[in-house]
Structure formats: structure tokens, C-alpha cells
């Protein structure tokens, strides 16, 4: 890798670096790279929605188990 290539990569935004990584992962096929990125985002959205449903936004006061109150 040349100094010019390193400088070009260093000047890229995070989005550009991610796009480049996807494109390289599929051998330069921009359409496949875009489809893979969209599939990954949809998968992450599903996981995030599941995690959000599992989060408790409050608490319940109660006795500590094993201690008679």
C-alpha cells in the first residue's frame, strides 16, 4: 500500500470505510455489497427491538427473598 493510498483511507469518513469494507468483502460487486449491508442493518434492528422489549424501565419494591418482613 502506498503512502497516497494510506492518506486516502485516513481521510475517509466512517461510513466510507464501512462501504469500502463491504465492497471488498464481496469482490467489488457494489450491488451485493449494498444488499449485504442492508441485510446486516435489518438483522441488527431486529436484535435491538428484542433487546429493548427485555429492558425494564422501572423497579418494584419488595422484600428481599429469605428475609421475613
C-alpha positions as CSV (number, residue, x, y, z in Angstrom):
1,X,0.0,0.0,0.0
2,X,1.4,3.4,-1.0
3,X,1.5,6.5,1.2
4,X,-1.1,8.1,-1.1
5,X,-3.5,5.1,-0.6
6,X,-2.9,5.3,3.2
7,X,-3.6,9.0,3.2
8,X,-6.8,8.5,1.2
9,X,-8.1,5.8,3.6
10,X,-7.2,8.0,6.6
11,X,-9.2,10.9,5.1
12,X,-12.4,8.7,4.6
13,X,-15.4,9.0,6.9
14,X,-16.6,6.1,9.0
15,X,-19.4,5.5,6.5
16,X,-17.0,5.4,3.6
17,X,-14.7,3.0,5.4
18,X,-17.7,0.7,6.1
19,X,-18.9,0.9,2.5
20,X,-15.3,0.1,1.3
21,X,-15.1,-2.9,3.6
22,X,-18.4,-4.3,2.3
23,X,-17.4,-3.8,-1.3
24,X,-14.1,-5.5,-0.7
25,X,-15.8,-8.4,1.1
26,X,-17.9,-9.2,-1.9
27,X,-15.1,-8.8,-4.5
28,X,-16.0,-5.3,-5.7
29,X,-19.7,-6.0,-6.6
30,X,-21.4,-2.8,-5.4
31,X,-24.9,-4.3,-5.6
32,X,-24.0,-7.3,-3.5
33,X,-22.2,-5.0,-1.0
34,X,-25.3,-2.8,-0.6
35,X,-27.6,-5.9,-0.2
36,X,-25.3,-7.3,2.4
37,X,-25.2,-4.0,4.3
38,X,-29.0,-3.7,4.3
39,X,-29.4,-7.3,5.5
40,X,-27.0,-6.6,8.3
41,X,-28.8,-3.5,9.3
42,X,-32.2,-5.3,9.3
43,X,-30.8,-8.1,11.4
44,X,-29.4,-5.6,13.9
45,X,-32.7,-3.7,14.0
46,X,-34.5,-7.0,14.9
47,X,-31.9,-7.7,17.7
48,X,-32.2,-4.2,19.0
49,X,-36.0,-4.4,19.1
50,X,-35.8,-7.7,21.0
51,X,-33.3,-6.2,23.5
52,X,-35.5,-3.1,24.0
53,X,-38.5,-5.3,24.8
54,X,-36.5,-7.1,27.5
55,X,-35.4,-3.9,29.3
56,X,-37.2,-2.9,32.5
57,X,-37.8,0.8,32.8
58,X,-38.7,0.7,36.5
59,X,-38.5,-1.4,39.5
60,X,-40.8,-3.0,42.1
61,X,-40.1,-2.6,45.8
62,X,-40.4,-5.8,47.7
63,X,-38.9,-7.9,50.4
64,X,-35.5,-9.5,49.9
65,X,-36.1,-13.2,49.4
66,X,-35.2,-15.2,52.5
67,X,-35.9,-12.3,54.9
68,X,-39.3,-12.3,56.6
69,X,-40.9,-8.9,56.6
